[in-house]
Amino acid sequence: MITSSEFKRLYQITTVKLRYGLDEFLPDDPRVELPKMARKSLFWVKNEHADKPLGERLRLALQELGPVWIKFGQMMSTRRDLFPPHIADQLALLQDQVAPFDGKLAKQHIEASLGGPLETWFDDFDETPLASASIAQVHTAIVKENGREVVLKVIRPDILPVIQADIKLMYRMARILSRFLPEARRLRPVEVVQEYEKTLLDELNLMREAANGIQLRRNFEDSDMLYVPEVFTDLSSESLLVMERIYGIQVSDVDALVANGTDMKLLSENAVNIFFTQVFRDSFFHADMHPGNIFVARENPENPQWIALDCGIVGTLNREDKRYLAENLLAFFNRDYRKVAELHVDSGWVPQDTNVDDFEFAIRTVCEPIFEKPLADISFGHVLLNLFNTARCFHMEVQPQLVLLQKTLLYVEGLGRQLYPQLDLWDTAKPFLEDWMSRQVGPQAVIEGVKSRAPFWAEKLPELPELLYDSLRQSNTLNQRIDTLFESFMESRRYQSHARFYFGIGATLVVCSAILFSNHIETYPAISAAMGGTFWLLGWRACRK
C-alpha cells in the first residue's frame, strides 16, 4: 500500500521524467499500455527538452531528482553490459552537484560522533564546507594535539530517510517494469536496484572507506607514483571520517598541470602502471577513479605523483580471475582469439558446453576491425567491453568484479589520454603483463610460493620429529598387518592347490570307473569309483581349511 508521502514523491518523480520526455523509453507495445495511459492522464506535463538527445535528458532528469538518483545514475553508468553507449556515456557525466547543508548542523553531528565539544580535539574548524556531495560533506580543521591539517567528512544527517524512501519506490518501479515489459527482464531491474541499495548503504558507513584507504595506503607506502592520505582512525566513526588534508592539482585541470611543469607523458603512463599494479600485484584496486577523486602533487613535477581520495568503492580479484584476465589480455595483444575463447571456457565465465569454434569466430568478427587502427588509437577499455558483450551472447554470467575493473580501466584510459593524447596504453601495459605472467609460471613463481608458505612450515617445523616418529610406527604396524595377510593368503593358496589336486585325481578315477564298467569289467570299476570318491572327500576337506 502506497502512503501519502510515497504517492507525493512518486508524483514528483513521474512529472520530472515526463518533463524530460523519458516516456520515450517505453516501446510501442500493447503490454505497456497502462504506463502510456498514465502519461496521457498527465496531459498538462509537457516534454520541455525535446531538442536534447535522450541520454542527455536522462542525465538531467536524474540530477533534478536529487542525490539518490544521481548516485543511481552513476552506478548505472558502470553497467555498460546493460546499457548502450549513448546512455552510459551520458550517465558517466553525472556529478554530485548537491547544495551543502548548514555548517552548524554539520558541527552538531560531528560532536555527536566524537562524544563531546569539537574544540576538545580540533582548532580552526571551518563551518563553510570544502566540498559537498550526495552522501557526505567535507569541512577542514586542525588537530589540536599535533597541529596536523585534516578534513572531516560527515554523513548528511537527513540522507537515510531519503534513501529508504526512494529505494522503496525504485523497487516498485523495477517490479512493474519486469511485469509489463518482459524484454526488460534481460536488464534485471530488480537485481540492479538490489546492487545499488547495497552500494549506497555501504557508503553510509565511513569506517569501510577508512579501512579501504588504510589498505591502499599500505600497498603504496613506499611508492613515488601514488599517495593515499593518512586516516585518523581514533577520531573516525561510521558517520565521521577524519583524514589528512592534501594540496594538489585536480587531474581535470590540465592547464594548471602544464603550468606547473608536469611531465604529462610520465603522469599518464604512471596511471596505467598504478592501475595494473593494484589489480595484479595487490588484488585490491580503487574503483571510483573519476576526476573528482584524483589529484596530482605539486612537488616534483618532473616525476609527478598521483593522489587518490574517496576509497569508498574498491574492487578485488581472486588468483584465478587475475591469471585468466592477464592471459586474455596477452592473447588479445597477440590476436590469438582461439586462446581467448578457450580461456573463457576454462575460467567458467561461459558454460563448459560452449562451442569454442563459434565463440572464436564471434570474437574475431568483433575485434579484427578494431585492430585495423594504429595501436595508439585503440581503446583498451572498449576492447574489453566488446569482449564481454560478445561473451554475453554465449551466456556469460555477469561478473561484478570484472564490471568494476572494466569501469576503472575506462576511467584510467580516459584520464591518461586526456593528459597525454598520444598515450599508447597497449605499449605500456603489455610489458607489465608479460613480466607478471613470467613470475606466475616460471622459477620465480616457485620461489614466491615457497616464501608465501614459509610461515606455515615454520609453525609446523617443531612438530616434524613427533610426526615422523608416529608415521614410522604406523608404517611398521601396517607392514606387520600386510605380512600377516600375505601369509594367510599364501597358506590359503597352498590349501587350494591341494584341493585342486585331490579333485583332479578323484575325477580321473571316476572316469576310469565309467570306462571299465562300459567294457563289462565287474571288479575294478567299483574299486576305482570308491577311490575317486575318497579323493573328492579329501579335496573338500582341503577347501574347508
Secondary structure, DSSP 8 states (H G I E B T S, - for coil): ---HHHHHHHHHHHHHHHHTTGGGGS-S-GGGHHHHHHHHHTTT---S-TTS-HHHHHHHHHHHH-HHHHHHHHHHHT-TTTS-HHHHHHHTT---------HHHHHHHHHHHHTS-GGGTEES--SS-SEE-SSEEEEEEEETTT--EEEEEEE-TTHHHHHHHHHHHHHHHHHHHHHH-GGGGGG-HHHHHHHHHHHHHHHT-HHHHHHHHHHHHHHTTT-SSEE---B-GGG-BTTEEEEE---EEETT-HHHHHHTT--HHHHHHHHHHHHHIIIIIISEEE----GGGEEEESS-TTS--EEE---SSEEE--HHHHHHHHHHHHHHHTT-HHHHHHHHHHHTSS-TT--HHHHHHHHHHHHTTGGGS-GGGS-HHHHHHHHHHHHHTTT----HHHHHHHHHHHHHHHHHHHH-TT--HHHHHHHHHHHHHHHHHSHHHHHHHHHHHHHHHHHHGGGHHHHHHHHHHHHHHHHHHHHHHHHHHHHHHHHHHHHHHHHHHHHHHHHHHHHHHHTT--HHHHHHHHHHHHHHHHHHHHHH-
